[in-house]
Amino acid sequence: MKRNELYKKALTKWGEDKQLDKWEEELTELLLAIKRHRSGRDVSLEDIVSEMVDVEIMNEQGMNILGIDQQMYYKAKRQKKVRLEKRL
Ligand SMILES: [Mg+2]
């Protein structure tokens, strides 16, 4: 199944509000995984990668829900990377 088709099905099944809740939930899970890692508690790289992927998938779904096109996203990403480079 193609990405947009998959995300459209998820949105149809669960609705916008639940998907936005899920987006927040996945961001929190990644935040907590990073905090566990930083505090020396037991968290595997696989756990962190899993949470990163969850966030990436929800970012993509969030873009669809909010109507953010990829051109806008990648333009902002390029600008942020240039800004980072200038700070170094
Ligand atoms: Mg997760």
PDB file of the backbone (N, CA, C, O) and the ligand in Angstrom, with CONECT records:
HET     MG  A 101       1
ATOM      1  N   MET A   1       0.847  -1.187   0.000  1.00  0.00           N
ATOM      2  CA  MET A   1       0.000   0.000   0.000  1.00  0.00           C
ATOM      3  C   MET A   1       0.888   1.244   0.000  1.00  0.00           C
ATOM      4  O   MET A   1       1.860   1.326   0.750  1.00  0.00           O
ATOM      5  N   LYS A   2       0.542   2.204  -0.847  1.00  0.00           N
ATOM      6  CA  LYS A   2       1.342   3.426  -0.913  1.00  0.00           C
ATOM      7  C   LYS A   2       1.095   4.288   0.323  1.00  0.00           C
ATOM      8  O   LYS A   2       0.052   4.200   0.971  1.00  0.00           O
ATOM      9  N   ARG A   3       2.090   5.124   0.626  1.00  0.00           N
ATOM     10  CA  ARG A   3       2.085   5.908   1.852  1.00  0.00           C
ATOM     11  C   ARG A   3       0.803   6.731   2.037  1.00  0.00           C
ATOM     12  O   ARG A   3       0.148   6.635   3.075  1.00  0.00           O
ATOM     13  N   ASN A   4       0.451   7.532   1.039  1.00  0.00           N
ATOM     14  CA  ASN A   4      -0.722   8.401   1.201  1.00  0.00           C
ATOM     15  C   ASN A   4      -2.014   7.610   1.321  1.00  0.00           C
ATOM     16  O   ASN A   4      -2.933   8.006   2.038  1.00  0.00           O
ATOM     17  N   GLU A   5      -2.076   6.494   0.616  1.00  0.00           N
ATOM     18  CA  GLU A   5      -3.257   5.628   0.701  1.00  0.00           C
ATOM     19  C   GLU A   5      -3.372   5.048   2.114  1.00  0.00           C
ATOM     20  O   GLU A   5      -4.454   5.000   2.698  1.00  0.00           O
ATOM     21  N   LEU A   6      -2.234   4.613   2.640  1.00  0.00           N
ATOM     22  CA  LEU A   6      -2.187   4.063   4.000  1.00  0.00           C
ATOM     23  C   LEU A   6      -2.648   5.103   5.020  1.00  0.00           C
ATOM     24  O   LEU A   6      -3.468   4.810   5.889  1.00  0.00           O
ATOM     25  N   TYR A   7      -2.116   6.315   4.906  1.00  0.00           N
ATOM     26  CA  TYR A   7      -2.450   7.365   5.867  1.00  0.00           C
ATOM     27  C   TYR A   7      -3.911   7.797   5.737  1.00  0.00           C
ATOM     28  O   TYR A   7      -4.558   8.118   6.734  1.00  0.00           O
ATOM     29  N   LYS A   8      -4.425   7.803   4.516  1.00  0.00           N
ATOM     30  CA  LYS A   8      -5.826   8.155   4.298  1.00  0.00           C
ATOM     31  C   LYS A   8      -6.730   7.114   4.961  1.00  0.00           C
ATOM     32  O   LYS A   8      -7.758   7.461   5.543  1.00  0.00           O
ATOM     33  N   LYS A   9      -6.348   5.847   4.873  1.00  0.00           N
ATOM     34  CA  LYS A   9      -7.133   4.783   5.511  1.00  0.00           C
ATOM     35  C   LYS A   9      -7.116   4.930   7.031  1.00  0.00           C
ATOM     36  O   LYS A   9      -8.140   4.753   7.690  1.00  0.00           O
ATOM     37  N   ALA A  10      -5.952   5.255   7.579  1.00  0.00           N
ATOM     38  CA  ALA A  10      -5.835   5.450   9.034  1.00  0.00           C
ATOM     39  C   ALA A  10      -6.708   6.620   9.475  1.00  0.00           C
ATOM     40  O   ALA A  10      -7.381   6.551  10.503  1.00  0.00           O
ATOM     41  N   LEU A  11      -6.689   7.690   8.693  1.00  0.00           N
ATOM     42  CA  LEU A  11      -7.488   8.871   9.026  1.00  0.00           C
ATOM     43  C   LEU A  11      -8.983   8.555   8.948  1.00  0.00           C
ATOM     44  O   LEU A  11      -9.762   9.019   9.781  1.00  0.00           O
ATOM     45  N   THR A  12      -9.375   7.777   7.963  1.00  0.00           N
ATOM     46  CA  THR A  12     -10.778   7.374   7.821  1.00  0.00           C
ATOM     47  C   THR A  12     -11.201   6.498   8.996  1.00  0.00           C
ATOM     48  O   THR A  12     -12.301   6.647   9.528  1.00  0.00           O
ATOM     49  N   LYS A  13     -10.318   5.583   9.393  1.00  0.00           N
ATOM     50  CA  LYS A  13     -10.652   4.648  10.468  1.00  0.00           C
ATOM     51  C   LYS A  13     -10.729   5.335  11.839  1.00  0.00           C
ATOM     52  O   LYS A  13     -11.667   5.101  12.601  1.00  0.00           O
ATOM     53  N   TRP A  14      -9.732   6.189  12.151  1.00  0.00           N
ATOM     54  CA  TRP A  14      -9.652   6.732  13.508  1.00  0.00           C
ATOM     55  C   TRP A  14     -10.078   8.198  13.629  1.00  0.00           C
ATOM     56  O   TRP A  14     -10.417   8.664  14.717  1.00  0.00           O
ATOM     57  N   GLY A  15     -10.057   8.912  12.514  1.00  0.00           N
ATOM     58  CA  GLY A  15     -10.471  10.321  12.559  1.00  0.00           C
ATOM     59  C   GLY A  15      -9.328  11.249  12.947  1.00  0.00           C
ATOM     60  O   GLY A  15      -8.318  10.830  13.512  1.00  0.00           O
ATOM     61  N   GLU A  16      -9.523  12.527  12.624  1.00  0.00           N
ATOM     62  CA  GLU A  16      -8.472  13.531  12.793  1.00  0.00           C
ATOM     63  C   GLU A  16      -8.067  13.713  14.259  1.00  0.00           C
ATOM     64  O   GLU A  16      -6.880  13.760  14.582  1.00  0.00           O
ATOM     65  N   ASP A  17      -9.055  13.815  15.130  1.00  0.00           N
ATOM     66  CA  ASP A  17      -8.747  14.091  16.531  1.00  0.00           C
ATOM     67  C   ASP A  17      -7.908  12.974  17.160  1.00  0.00           C
ATOM     68  O   ASP A  17      -6.941  13.241  17.874  1.00  0.00           O
ATOM     69  N   LYS A  18      -8.286  11.731  16.889  1.00  0.00           N
ATOM     70  CA  LYS A  18      -7.534  10.585  17.438  1.00  0.00           C
ATOM     71  C   LYS A  18      -6.118  10.527  16.852  1.00  0.00           C
ATOM     72  O   LYS A  18      -5.167  10.173  17.549  1.00  0.00           O
ATOM     73  N   GLN A  19      -5.987  10.872  15.580  1.00  0.00           N
ATOM     74  CA  GLN A  19      -4.662  10.847  14.958  1.00  0.00           C
ATOM     75  C   GLN A  19      -3.770  11.948  15.528  1.00  0.00           C
ATOM     76  O   GLN A  19      -2.563  11.758  15.676  1.00  0.00           O
ATOM     77  N   LEU A  20      -4.362  13.097  15.848  1.00  0.00           N
ATOM     78  CA  LEU A  20      -3.572  14.159  16.482  1.00  0.00           C
ATOM     79  C   LEU A  20      -3.179  13.752  17.905  1.00  0.00           C
ATOM     80  O   LEU A  20      -2.072  14.048  18.354  1.00  0.00           O
ATOM     81  N   ASP A  21      -4.090  13.071  18.612  1.00  0.00           N
ATOM     82  CA  ASP A  21      -3.739  12.513  19.935  1.00  0.00           C
ATOM     83  C   ASP A  21      -2.567  11.539  19.808  1.00  0.00           C
ATOM     84  O   ASP A  21      -1.637  11.550  20.615  1.00  0.00           O
ATOM     85  N   LYS A  22      -2.637  10.700  18.778  1.00  0.00           N
ATOM     86  CA  LYS A  22      -1.589   9.691  18.551  1.00  0.00           C
ATOM     87  C   LYS A  22      -0.249  10.367  18.250  1.00  0.00           C
ATOM     88  O   LYS A  22       0.801   9.906  18.700  1.00  0.00           O
ATOM     89  N   TRP A  23      -0.294  11.451  17.494  1.00  0.00           N
ATOM     90  CA  TRP A  23       0.911  12.210  17.165  1.00  0.00           C
ATOM     91  C   TRP A  23       1.569  12.687  18.468  1.00  0.00           C
ATOM     92  O   TRP A  23       2.770  12.507  18.668  1.00  0.00           O
ATOM     93  N   GLU A  24       0.770  13.296  19.346  1.00  0.00           N
ATOM     94  CA  GLU A  24       1.291  13.764  20.637  1.00  0.00           C
ATOM     95  C   GLU A  24       1.852  12.602  21.463  1.00  0.00           C
ATOM     96  O   GLU A  24       2.912  12.712  22.079  1.00  0.00           O
ATOM     97  N   GLU A  25       1.119  11.496  21.459  1.00  0.00           N
ATOM     98  CA  GLU A  25       1.541  10.311  22.226  1.00  0.00           C
ATOM     99  C   GLU A  25       2.903   9.799  21.742  1.00  0.00           C
ATOM    100  O   GLU A  25       3.775   9.475  22.548  1.00  0.00           O
ATOM    101  N   GLU A  26       3.073   9.730  20.424  1.00  0.00           N
ATOM    102  CA  GLU A  26       4.345   9.222  19.884  1.00  0.00           C
ATOM    103  C   GLU A  26       5.502  10.185  20.180  1.00  0.00           C
ATOM    104  O   GLU A  26       6.618   9.749  20.462  1.00  0.00           O
ATOM    105  N   LEU A  27       5.235  11.479  20.115  1.00  0.00           N
ATOM    106  CA  LEU A  27       6.274  12.454  20.466  1.00  0.00           C
ATOM    107  C   LEU A  27       6.685  12.289  21.927  1.00  0.00           C
ATOM    108  O   LEU A  27       7.868  12.366  22.258  1.00  0.00           O
ATOM    109  N   THR A  28       5.711  12.065  22.788  1.00  0.00           N
ATOM    110  CA  THR A  28       5.997  11.865  24.217  1.00  0.00           C
ATOM    111  C   THR A  28       6.821  10.598  24.429  1.00  0.00           C
ATOM    112  O   THR A  28       7.764  10.589  25.221  1.00  0.00           O
ATOM    113  N   GLU A  29       6.462   9.527  23.718  1.00  0.00           N
ATOM    114  CA  GLU A  29       7.206   8.268  23.868  1.00  0.00           C
ATOM    115  C   GLU A  29       8.671   8.432  23.453  1.00  0.00           C
ATOM    116  O   GLU A  29       9.565   7.883  24.097  1.00  0.00           O
ATOM    117  N   LEU A  30       8.915   9.188  22.375  1.00  0.00           N
ATOM    118  CA  LEU A  30      10.307   9.422  21.964  1.00  0.00           C
ATOM    119  C   LEU A  30      11.029  10.266  23.009  1.00  0.00           C
ATOM    120  O   LEU A  30      12.169   9.979  23.372  1.00  0.00           O
ATOM    121  N   LEU A  31      10.363  11.294  23.480  1.00  0.00           N
ATOM    122  CA  LEU A  31      10.943  12.145  24.530  1.00  0.00           C
ATOM    123  C   LEU A  31      11.336  11.301  25.747  1.00  0.00           C
ATOM    124  O   LEU A  31      12.434  11.450  26.285  1.00  0.00           O
ATOM    125  N   LEU A  32      10.445  10.428  26.169  1.00  0.00           N
ATOM    126  CA  LEU A  32      10.722   9.597  27.346  1.00  0.00           C
ATOM    127  C   LEU A  32      11.852   8.598  27.084  1.00  0.00           C
ATOM    128  O   LEU A  32      12.647   8.316  27.981  1.00  0.00           O
ATOM    129  N   ALA A  33      11.928   8.065  25.872  1.00  0.00           N
ATOM    130  CA  ALA A  33      13.014   7.137  25.533  1.00  0.00           C
ATOM    131  C   ALA A  33      14.366   7.857  25.594  1.00  0.00           C
ATOM    132  O   ALA A  33      15.348   7.306  26.092  1.00  0.00           O
ATOM    133  N   ILE A  34      14.406   9.085  25.084  1.00  0.00           N
ATOM    134  CA  ILE A  34      15.649   9.870  25.136  1.00  0.00           C
ATOM    135  C   ILE A  34      16.009  10.173  26.586  1.00  0.00           C
ATOM    136  O   ILE A  34      17.171  10.072  26.981  1.00  0.00           O
ATOM    137  N   LYS A  35      15.011  10.542  27.370  1.00  0.00           N
ATOM    138  CA  LYS A  35      15.270  10.825  28.794  1.00  0.00           C
ATOM    139  C   LYS A  35      15.776   9.586  29.522  1.00  0.00           C
ATOM    140  O   LYS A  35      16.690   9.681  30.341  1.00  0.00           O
ATOM    141  N   ARG A  36      15.189   8.416  29.232  1.00  0.00           N
ATOM    142  CA  ARG A  36      15.663   7.159  29.858  1.00  0.00           C
ATOM    143  C   ARG A  36      17.120   6.896  29.485  1.00  0.00           C
ATOM    144  O   ARG A  36      17.930   6.516  30.331  1.00  0.00           O
ATOM    145  N   HIS A  37      17.439   7.102  28.214  1.00  0.00           N
ATOM    146  CA  HIS A  37      18.820   6.905  27.752  1.00  0.00           C
ATOM    147  C   HIS A  37      19.776   7.848  28.487  1.00  0.00           C
ATOM    148  O   HIS A  37      20.836   7.435  28.957  1.00  0.00           O
ATOM    149  N   ARG A  38      19.381   9.123  28.577  1.00  0.00           N
ATOM    150  CA  ARG A  38      20.259  10.121  29.195  1.00  0.00           C
ATOM    151  C   ARG A  38      20.446   9.895  30.684  1.00  0.00           C
ATOM    152  O   ARG A  38      21.477  10.260  31.250  1.00  0.00           O
ATOM    153  N   SER A  39      19.445   9.291  31.320  1.00  0.00           N
ATOM    154  CA  SER A  39      19.575   9.059  32.760  1.00  0.00           C
ATOM    155  C   SER A  39      20.196   7.699  33.071  1.00  0.00           C
ATOM    156  O   SER A  39      20.276   7.294  34.231  1.00  0.00           O
ATOM    157  N   GLY A  40      20.639   6.993  32.016  1.00  0.00           N
ATOM    158  CA  GLY A  40      21.348   5.734  32.206  1.00  0.00           C
ATOM    159  C   GLY A  40      20.444   4.548  32.492  1.00  0.00           C
ATOM    160  O   GLY A  40      20.912   3.469  32.856  1.00  0.00           O
ATOM    161  N   ARG A  41      19.132   4.759  32.323  1.00  0.00           N
ATOM    162  CA  ARG A  41      18.216   3.639  32.534  1.00  0.00           C
ATOM    163  C   ARG A  41      18.201   2.747  31.306  1.00  0.00           C
ATOM    164  O   ARG A  41      18.671   3.121  30.231  1.00  0.00           O
ATOM    165  N   ASP A  42      17.650   1.563  31.495  1.00  0.00           N
ATOM    166  CA  ASP A  42      17.695   0.555  30.447  1.00  0.00           C
ATOM    167  C   ASP A  42      16.762   0.898  29.284  1.00  0.00           C
ATOM    168  O   ASP A  42      15.540   0.818  29.406  1.00  0.00           O
ATOM    169  N   VAL A  43      17.356   1.278  28.170  1.00  0.00           N
ATOM    170  CA  VAL A  43      16.601   1.489  26.935  1.00  0.00           C
ATOM    171  C   VAL A  43      17.526   1.100  25.784  1.00  0.00           C
ATOM    172  O   VAL A  43      18.654   1.584  25.686  1.00  0.00           O
ATOM    173  N   SER A  44      17.033   0.223  24.921  1.00  0.00           N
ATOM    174  CA  SER A  44      17.874  -0.260  23.830  1.00  0.00           C
ATOM    175  C   SER A  44      17.832   0.706  22.649  1.00  0.00           C
ATOM    176  O   SER A  44      16.932   1.537  22.533  1.00  0.00           O
ATOM    177  N   LEU A  45      18.818   0.574  21.788  1.00  0.00           N
ATOM    178  CA  LEU A  45      18.807   1.378  20.564  1.00  0.00           C
ATOM    179  C   LEU A  45      17.586   1.026  19.722  1.00  0.00           C
ATOM    180  O   LEU A  45      17.008   1.882  19.051  1.00  0.00           O
ATOM    181  N   GLU A  46      17.200  -0.262  19.771  1.00  0.00           N
ATOM    182  CA  GLU A  46      16.005  -0.685  19.027  1.00  0.00           C
ATOM    183  C   GLU A  46      14.757   0.047  19.532  1.00  0.00           C
ATOM    184  O   GLU A  46      13.891   0.431  18.746  1.00  0.00           O
ATOM    185  N   ASP A  47      14.678   0.234  20.861  1.00  0.00           N
ATOM    186  CA  ASP A  47      13.543   0.970  21.437  1.00  0.00           C
ATOM    187  C   ASP A  47      13.532   2.416  20.937  1.00  0.00           C
ATOM    188  O   ASP A  47      12.487   2.951  20.568  1.00  0.00           O
ATOM    189  N   ILE A  48      14.709   3.035  20.933  1.00  0.00           N
ATOM    190  CA  ILE A  48      14.793   4.434  20.498  1.00  0.00           C
ATOM    191  C   ILE A  48      14.453   4.549  19.013  1.00  0.00           C
ATOM    192  O   ILE A  48      13.707   5.438  18.602  1.00  0.00           O
ATOM    193  N   VAL A  49      15.013   3.634  18.214  1.00  0.00           N
ATOM    194  CA  VAL A  49      14.707   3.650  16.771  1.00  0.00           C
ATOM    195  C   VAL A  49      13.211   3.458  16.550  1.00  0.00           C
ATOM    196  O   VAL A  49      12.611   4.138  15.718  1.00  0.00           O
ATOM    197  N   SER A  50      12.615   2.541  17.290  1.00  0.00           N
ATOM    198  CA  SER A  50      11.177   2.292  17.160  1.00  0.00           C
ATOM    199  C   SER A  50      10.377   3.564  17.420  1.00  0.00           C
ATOM    200  O   SER A  50       9.431   3.868  16.694  1.00  0.00           O
ATOM    201  N   GLU A  51      10.755   4.298  18.449  1.00  0.00           N
ATOM    202  CA  GLU A  51      10.038   5.546  18.765  1.00  0.00           C
ATOM    203  C   GLU A  51      10.309   6.625  17.723  1.00  0.00           C
ATOM    204  O   GLU A  51       9.420   7.413  17.399  1.00  0.00           O
ATOM    205  N   MET A  52      11.539   6.664  17.193  1.00  0.00           N
ATOM    206  CA  MET A  52      11.848   7.630  16.128  1.00  0.00           C
ATOM    207  C   MET A  52      10.986   7.365  14.891  1.00  0.00           C
ATOM    208  O   MET A  52      10.476   8.293  14.263  1.00  0.00           O
ATOM    209  N   VAL A  53      10.836   6.088  14.556  1.00  0.00           N
ATOM    210  CA  VAL A  53      10.031   5.727  13.382  1.00  0.00           C
ATOM    211  C   VAL A  53       8.559   6.065  13.618  1.00  0.00           C
ATOM    212  O   VAL A  53       7.879   6.573  12.726  1.00  0.00           O
ATOM    213  N   ASP A  54       8.072   5.774  14.838  1.00  0.00           N
ATOM    214  CA  ASP A  54       6.681   6.145  15.162  1.00  0.00           C
ATOM    215  C   ASP A  54       6.462   7.644  14.953  1.00  0.00           C
ATOM    216  O   ASP A  54       5.459   8.060  14.373  1.00  0.00           O
ATOM    217  N   VAL A  55       7.408   8.442  15.431  1.00  0.00           N
ATOM    218  CA  VAL A  55       7.281   9.903  15.291  1.00  0.00           C
ATOM    219  C   VAL A  55       7.335  10.308  13.817  1.00  0.00           C
ATOM    220  O   VAL A  55       6.565  11.162  13.375  1.00  0.00           O
ATOM    221  N   GLU A  56       8.238   9.698  13.065  1.00  0.00           N
ATOM    222  CA  GLU A  56       8.346  10.036  11.644  1.00  0.00           C
ATOM    223  C   GLU A  56       7.028   9.736  10.922  1.00  0.00           C
ATOM    224  O   GLU A  56       6.552  10.537  10.118  1.00  0.00           O
ATOM    225  N   ILE A  57       6.452   8.579  11.221  1.00  0.00           N
ATOM    226  CA  ILE A  57       5.182   8.205  10.583  1.00  0.00           C
ATOM    227  C   ILE A  57       4.070   9.174  10.983  1.00  0.00           C
ATOM    228  O   ILE A  57       3.253   9.570  10.152  1.00  0.00           O
ATOM    229  N   MET A  58       4.047   9.550  12.259  1.00  0.00           N
ATOM    230  CA  MET A  58       3.006  10.484  12.697  1.00  0.00           C
ATOM    231  C   MET A  58       3.265  11.891  12.169  1.00  0.00           C
ATOM    232  O   MET A  58       2.317  12.630  11.908  1.00  0.00           O
ATOM    233  N   ASN A  59       4.527  12.274  12.006  1.00  0.00           N
ATOM    234  CA  ASN A  59       4.831  13.564  11.364  1.00  0.00           C
ATOM    235  C   ASN A  59       4.245  13.586   9.947  1.00  0.00           C
ATOM    236  O   ASN A  59       3.639  14.571   9.525  1.00  0.00           O
ATOM    237  N   GLU A  60       4.435  12.500   9.238  1.00  0.00           N
ATOM    238  CA  GLU A  60       3.922  12.428   7.863  1.00  0.00           C
ATOM    239  C   GLU A  60       2.390  12.483   7.851  1.00  0.00           C
ATOM    240  O   GLU A  60       1.788  13.161   7.018  1.00  0.00           O
ATOM    241  N   GLN A  61       1.778  11.761   8.784  1.00  0.00           N
ATOM    242  CA  GLN A  61       0.312  11.806   8.856  1.00  0.00           C
ATOM    243  C   GLN A  61      -0.170  13.192   9.271  1.00  0.00           C
ATOM    244  O   GLN A  61      -1.173  13.692   8.762  1.00  0.00           O
ATOM    245  N   GLY A  62       0.557  13.803  10.200  1.00  0.00           N
ATOM    246  CA  GLY A  62       0.204  15.155  10.638  1.00  0.00           C
ATOM    247  C   GLY A  62       0.295  16.155   9.508  1.00  0.00           C
ATOM    248  O   GLY A  62      -0.532  17.060   9.401  1.00  0.00           O
ATOM    249  N   MET A  63       1.306  15.992   8.657  1.00  0.00           N
ATOM    250  CA  MET A  63       1.428  16.868   7.488  1.00  0.00           C
ATOM    251  C   MET A  63       0.195  16.748   6.605  1.00  0.00           C
ATOM    252  O   MET A  63      -0.330  17.748   6.115  1.00  0.00           O
ATOM    253  N   ASN A  64      -0.258  15.523   6.409  1.00  0.00           N
ATOM    254  CA  ASN A  64      -1.458  15.312   5.586  1.00  0.00           C
ATOM    255  C   ASN A  64      -2.684  15.947   6.233  1.00  0.00           C
ATOM    256  O   ASN A  64      -3.474  16.609   5.560  1.00  0.00           O
ATOM    257  N   ILE A  65      -2.841  15.746   7.540  1.00  0.00           N
ATOM    258  CA  ILE A  65      -4.012  16.278   8.249  1.00  0.00           C
ATOM    259  C   ILE A  65      -4.026  17.803   8.193  1.00  0.00           C
ATOM    260  O   ILE A  65      -5.070  18.415   7.967  1.00  0.00           O
ATOM    261  N   LEU A  66      -2.852  18.413   8.403  1.00  0.00           N
ATOM    262  CA  LEU A  66      -2.778  19.872   8.445  1.00  0.00           C
ATOM    263  C   LEU A  66      -2.646  20.514   7.060  1.00  0.00           C
ATOM    264  O   LEU A  66      -2.697  21.737   6.923  1.00  0.00           O
ATOM    265  N   GLY A  67      -2.475  19.668   6.038  1.00  0.00           N
ATOM    266  CA  GLY A  67      -2.353  20.195   4.679  1.00  0.00           C
ATOM    267  C   GLY A  67      -1.016  20.854   4.399  1.00  0.00           C
ATOM    268  O   GLY A  67      -0.925  21.820   3.642  1.00  0.00           O
ATOM    269  N   ILE A  68       0.026  20.309   5.029  1.00  0.00           N
ATOM    270  CA  ILE A  68       1.379  20.828   4.801  1.00  0.00           C
ATOM    271  C   ILE A  68       1.987  20.050   3.638  1.00  0.00           C
ATOM    272  O   ILE A  68       2.154  18.833   3.709  1.00  0.00           O
ATOM    273  N   ASP A  69       2.316  20.777   2.562  1.00  0.00           N
ATOM    274  CA  ASP A  69       2.873  20.048   1.424  1.00  0.00           C
ATOM    275  C   ASP A  69       4.374  19.825   1.610  1.00  0.00           C
ATOM    276  O   ASP A  69       5.047  20.551   2.342  1.00  0.00           O
ATOM    277  N   GLN A  70       4.865  18.811   0.932  1.00  0.00           N
ATOM    278  CA  GLN A  70       6.260  18.394   1.103  1.00  0.00           C
ATOM    279  C   GLN A  70       7.239  19.491   0.704  1.00  0.00           C
ATOM    280  O   GLN A  70       8.316  19.609   1.288  1.00  0.00           O
ATOM    281  N   GLN A  71       6.868  20.289  -0.286  1.00  0.00           N
ATOM    282  CA  GLN A  71       7.749  21.380  -0.733  1.00  0.00           C
ATOM    283  C   GLN A  71       7.981  22.369   0.414  1.00  0.00           C
ATOM    284  O   GLN A  71       9.106  22.805   0.657  1.00  0.00           O
ATOM    285  N   MET A  72       6.901  22.711   1.111  1.00  0.00           N
ATOM    286  CA  MET A  72       6.996  23.639   2.252  1.00  0.00           C
ATOM    287  C   MET A  72       7.889  23.028   3.338  1.00  0.00           C
ATOM    288  O   MET A  72       8.745  23.702   3.911  1.00  0.00           O
ATOM    289  N   TYR A  73       7.669  21.739   3.605  1.00  0.00           N
ATOM    290  CA  TYR A  73       8.422  21.054   4.651  1.00  0.00           C
ATOM    291  C   TYR A  73       9.920  21.016   4.319  1.00  0.00           C
ATOM    292  O   TYR A  73      10.761  21.368   5.146  1.00  0.00           O
ATOM    293  N   TYR A  74      10.230  20.587   3.108  1.00  0.00           N
ATOM    294  CA  TYR A  74      11.644  20.441   2.760  1.00  0.00           C
ATOM    295  C   TYR A  74      12.348  21.787   2.608  1.00  0.00           C
ATOM    296  O   TYR A  74      13.555  21.878   2.832  1.00  0.00           O
ATOM    297  N   LYS A  75      11.612  22.833   2.231  1.00  0.00           N
ATOM    298  CA  LYS A  75      12.188  24.182   2.190  1.00  0.00           C
ATOM    299  C   LYS A  75      12.589  24.603   3.613  1.00  0.00           C
ATOM    300  O   LYS A  75      13.692  25.106   3.832  1.00  0.00           O
ATOM    301  N   ALA A  76      11.687  24.392   4.566  1.00  0.00           N
ATOM    302  CA  ALA A  76      11.990  24.750   5.963  1.00  0.00           C
ATOM    303  C   ALA A  76      13.164  23.916   6.479  1.00  0.00           C
ATOM    304  O   ALA A  76      14.013  24.419   7.216  1.00  0.00           O
ATOM    305  N   LYS A  77      13.206  22.643   6.090  1.00  0.00           N
ATOM    306  CA  LYS A  77      14.295  21.763   6.544  1.00  0.00           C
ATOM    307  C   LYS A  77      15.638  22.251   5.992  1.00  0.00           C
ATOM    308  O   LYS A  77      16.633  22.299   6.715  1.00  0.00           O
ATOM    309  N   ARG A  78      15.656  22.610   4.712  1.00  0.00           N
ATOM    310  CA  ARG A  78      16.894  23.133   4.117  1.00  0.00           C
ATOM    311  C   ARG A  78      17.350  24.401   4.838  1.00  0.00           C
ATOM    312  O   ARG A  78      18.533  24.565   5.137  1.00  0.00           O
ATOM    313  N   GLN A  79      16.403  25.291   5.112  1.00  0.00           N
ATOM    314  CA  GLN A  79      16.741  26.552   5.789  1.00  0.00           C
ATOM    315  C   GLN A  79      17.315  26.295   7.185  1.00  0.00           C
ATOM    316  O   GLN A  79      18.265  26.954   7.607  1.00  0.00           O
ATOM    317  N   LYS A  80      16.731  25.340   7.885  1.00  0.00           N
ATOM    318  CA  LYS A  80      17.219  25.017   9.234  1.00  0.00           C
ATOM    319  C   LYS A  80      18.629  24.430   9.183  1.00  0.00           C
ATOM    320  O   LYS A  80      19.461  24.712  10.045  1.00  0.00           O
ATOM    321  N   LYS A  81      18.885  23.609   8.160  1.00  0.00           N
ATOM    322  CA  LYS A  81      20.218  23.006   8.038  1.00  0.00           C
ATOM    323  C   LYS A  81      21.265  24.062   7.700  1.00  0.00           C
ATOM    324  O   LYS A  81      22.393  24.006   8.188  1.00  0.00           O
ATOM    325  N   VAL A  82      20.882  25.029   6.857  1.00  0.00           N
ATOM    326  CA  VAL A  82      21.799  26.133   6.529  1.00  0.00           C
ATOM    327  C   VAL A  82      22.083  26.941   7.791  1.00  0.00           C
ATOM    328  O   VAL A  82      23.228  27.309   8.055  1.00  0.00           O
ATOM    329  N   ARG A  83      21.034  27.217   8.570  1.00  0.00           N
ATOM    330  CA  ARG A  83      21.206  27.973   9.824  1.00  0.00           C
ATOM    331  C   ARG A  83      22.116  27.228  10.786  1.00  0.00           C
ATOM    332  O   ARG A  83      22.970  27.834  11.434  1.00  0.00           O
ATOM    333  N   LEU A  84      21.937  25.907  10.882  1.00  0.00           N
ATOM    334  CA  LEU A  84      22.810  25.094  11.739  1.00  0.00           C
ATOM    335  C   LEU A  84      24.258  25.188  11.268  1.00  0.00           C
ATOM    336  O   LEU A  84      25.177  25.362  12.069  1.00  0.00           O
ATOM    337  N   GLU A  85      24.441  25.070   9.966  1.00  0.00           N
ATOM    338  CA  GLU A  85      25.801  25.135   9.407  1.00  0.00           C
ATOM    339  C   GLU A  85      26.454  26.467   9.727  1.00  0.00           C
ATOM    340  O   GLU A  85      27.642  26.511  10.045  1.00  0.00           O
ATOM    341  N   LYS A  86      25.695  27.556   9.647  1.00  0.00           N
ATOM    342  CA  LYS A  86      26.238  28.889   9.927  1.00  0.00           C
ATOM    343  C   LYS A  86      26.639  29.050  11.385  1.00  0.00           C
ATOM    344  O   LYS A  86      27.553  29.806  11.713  1.00  0.00           O
ATOM    345  N   ARG A  87      25.937  28.325  12.257  1.00  0.00           N
ATOM    346  CA  ARG A  87      26.237  28.423  13.703  1.00  0.00           C
ATOM    347  C   ARG A  87      27.506  27.684  14.064  1.00  0.00           C
ATOM    348  O   ARG A  87      28.067  27.917  15.134  1.00  0.00           O
ATOM    349  N   LEU A  88      27.978  26.789  13.190  1.00  0.00           N
ATOM    350  CA  LEU A  88      29.145  25.959  13.522  1.00  0.00           C
ATOM    351  C   LEU A  88      30.455  26.638  13.163  1.00  0.00           C
ATOM    352  O   LEU A  88      31.525  26.070  13.379  1.00  0.00           O
TER     353      LEU A  88
HETATM  354 MG    MG A 101       5.746   4.772  20.047  1.00  0.00          MG2+
END
